[in-house]
Amino acid sequence: MTTYTYSQARQNLSTLLDRAKREGGILIKRKDGSYFSVRPVPDNKSPLDVAGVNINITKEEIVDIIREMRERE
């Protein structure tokens, strides 16, 4: 894990956050020797949350297709 001094972190916050996201986390060291961890927060989206697809078909056409398929069985 990459370590930055407090001054480096303050001057390069945007770069530091990008690196934490890419690497999973970074450390910041203060003058008194204490360390702090900066880590990205995981995205809480569902893997089933996907964008819809526009297929330009009406509800009635979908129902007709389903009825047709059921009649074949």
C-alpha positions in Angstrom: 0.0 0.0 0.0 1.4 3.4 -1.0 2.1 5.9 1.8 2.0 9.6 1.5 2.9 12.3 4.0 0.1 14.6 5.2 1.6 17.5 3.1 1.8 15.3 -0.1 -1.8 14.1 0.5 -3.1 17.7 0.9 -1.4 18.9 -2.2 -2.3 16.0 -4.4 -5.7 14.9 -3.1 -7.3 14.2 -6.5 -4.4 12.0 -7.6 -4.3 10.3 -4.2 -8.0 9.4 -4.4 -7.6 8.1 -7.9 -4.7 5.9 -6.7 -6.7 4.7 -3.7 -9.5 3.6 -6.0 -7.2 1.9 -8.4 -5.0 0.1 -5.8 -7.7 -0.4 -3.1 -6.3 2.0 -0.6 -3.4 4.3 0.5 -1.9 5.4 3.8 -1.3 8.9 5.0 1.4 9.5 7.7 1.3 12.5 10.0 4.4 14.2 11.5 3.6 12.5 14.9 3.9 9.1 13.3 0.3 8.2 13.2 -1.1 6.5 10.0 -4.5 6.8 8.4 -6.0 4.6 5.7 -8.0 6.0 2.7 -10.0 3.3 0.9 -12.8 3.5 -1.6 -16.3 2.7 -0.5 -17.7 -0.2 -2.4 -20.6 0.4 -4.8 -23.8 -1.0 -3.4 -25.5 -1.6 -6.8 -27.2 -4.9 -7.5 -25.6 -6.9 -10.2 -29.2 -7.4 -11.5 -29.7 -3.7 -11.9 -29.1 -3.4 -15.7 -30.2 -0.8 -18.2 -33.2 -1.7 -20.3 -33.0 -2.4 -24.0 -35.3 -0.6 -26.4 -36.5 -3.1 -29.0 -39.4 -1.1 -30.4 -42.0 -3.7 -29.7 -45.4 -3.1 -28.2 -47.0 -4.8 -25.2 -49.6 -6.4 -27.5 -46.8 -7.8 -29.8 -45.1 -9.4 -26.8 -48.4 -11.0 -25.6 -49.0 -12.3 -29.1 -45.5 -13.9 -29.3 -46.0 -15.5 -25.9 -49.4 -16.9 -26.9 -47.9 -18.2 -30.2 -45.2 -20.0 -28.3 -47.6 -21.5 -25.8 -49.8 -22.9 -28.6 -46.8 -24.7 -30.1 -46.2 -26.8 -26.9 
